[in-house]
């Protein structure tokens, strides 16, 4: 059975560009009543802000997961191997409002620091939200980006989250 090993952000040597944009990730949060929801994301980033290692996560207002993140102030980012590609596609297109998509996909919810994540992942980032700001139409300096990416004006909320812990699965 695989074990988790904690690594620091400086020890994590994966390509952020590949892991987020090509491999995708699940953004997962839990409400006070114990319900958990997740969504697939392929936009975001990692870096340093306010002298802390952070993840930059963006969520559109209509996404059900946004309610969970806003309610809890905590979220996990989980990354998976290629064998989970179909599951990640499903999690990005089916809403947790309509069904228990976590159960349908057979994922195992675990917790670290009261934050849900999935045992099937190969990498887990446990985070705490430090900042949340909805994008504003007037803040876009490139009108082409605004028009192309937001034809319905459903602007993301930007979350800056402190990375409290990174777990990497050892085989």
N, C-alpha and C positions, 0 to 999 in steps of 0.2 A: 504494500500500500504506500502511496506517495505521501511524503511529509512536507510541511511548509517550512521554509527558511525565511527569516526576516532579513532584509537588506536595507541599507540606507539609500536615499535618492542618489548619492554619489556612486554607490556600488551598482546601481541598476544600469546596465549597459545596452539595453535594447534601443532600437531606433524608434523614437517617438513618432516620426513620420510614418513609418511602416505600421507600427502597432495601432495607431489611431486611424489613419486614413485607409490603410489597406486591410489590416486584420479586423478592425472595428473593436468596439468595447461595449459592455453593458453598463449603464448608469443605473444604480439601484438605491432605493431609500425605503424607509419604513415609517408608517404613521404610529402614533401613540397606541392605537388599538391592536398593534401587532401585524397589520396587513402590510404586505411588501409589494412593490411594483418596480418594474425595470423597463428600460428602453435601450435600443441599440443606438450608438452614436459613432459617427466617423469624422466629426469636427471637434476641435478642442486643442489643448496643448498642455505642456508642462514647462515649468520654469521657476524663477525666483521672484518673489514679490514681498516687500516689507521684510526682507531678510529671512524669508521662510520658503521652503520648497512647496510649490503650489501646482494645482491642476486648474486649467481654465476650461470650464464646461459651459456649453450653451444649450438651452432648452427652449423650444417654442411654447407659446402660451397654451396651445390646445393639447399639449401632451399630458396625459394622465400622471406620468411620473413627476411632473413639475409640482403637483399638489403635495406629493410625498416629500420631495426635497424641501419645499417651503415649510412644511409642517415640522420636519425633523431637524433641519439644519446640518444634517450629516448625509453622506452618500459614499458609496463605493464605486470604483471603476474596476471592472473585471475584464481580463483579456483571455482569449481561448485559442486553442490550436485550430488548424484548418478543418479538422474533422467536425467542428461545431459551426461551420459556415451557414448551413441550412437553418440551424436554430437561431443564429444571429439575424438572418434575414427575416425569419418569422417574428422575432421579438421587436423588430423595427417596423413591422407592418400591421400587427394585430394589437389592439388596445386592451390593456388590463381592465378597462371599464366593461368590456364585452365578455371576457372569460378569464379564468385563472391560467394565464398563459405560462406561468412558471411551472405549474403542475402539469399542464398539457405537454410541455417540453421535457418533463422529468428532471428538472434541476433541483439540487439539494441546497436549501438555504442554510447558511451558517452565520455566525455573528462574531465580530471582533469590535470591541469598544462600542457596543450597542449598535453597530452598523452591520446591516445584512450584506452578504456576498455569496458567491456560489462555489461550492466545493469542486465543481468540475473545471473551474478556471485554471489557467497555468500561472497567472499573475493577478494579484489583488492590491489595489490601493485603497486604503481606508482614509477618508478625508472629513474635514469639518469646514463648513461654509463660513468664510470670513466676510464675503462681499457679494451682493446681488444687485444687478442694475439692468433694467430693461433697455434694449437698444432703442434709440430715438431716431426717427426719420431724418431729422435735421443734422444728426451727427455723422451721417454718411458723406464722406468727401468725394467718393466715386459713385456717381449716380447710376452707372452701369451695374455695379454690384448690387445696389439697392433694388433696382428694377428687375434684374435677372433673378436674384435670390429671394426676393420678397414681393412677388407680384400681388399677393393678398395682404400685404402690410402686416403679416403675422411675425413681427420681429422677435428674435430670441431674447431671453434674459441671460446675461453673462453672470456666471458664478465663478468666483475665485475661491478655491478650496485649499486649505492647508493639508498637505500630505502628512498624516500622522504616522502611517506605517505602510510598508510595502512587503508583501508576502510573495515569495516565488516558490513554486512547487518543485521539489526535488524528486527525481525519478529513481 
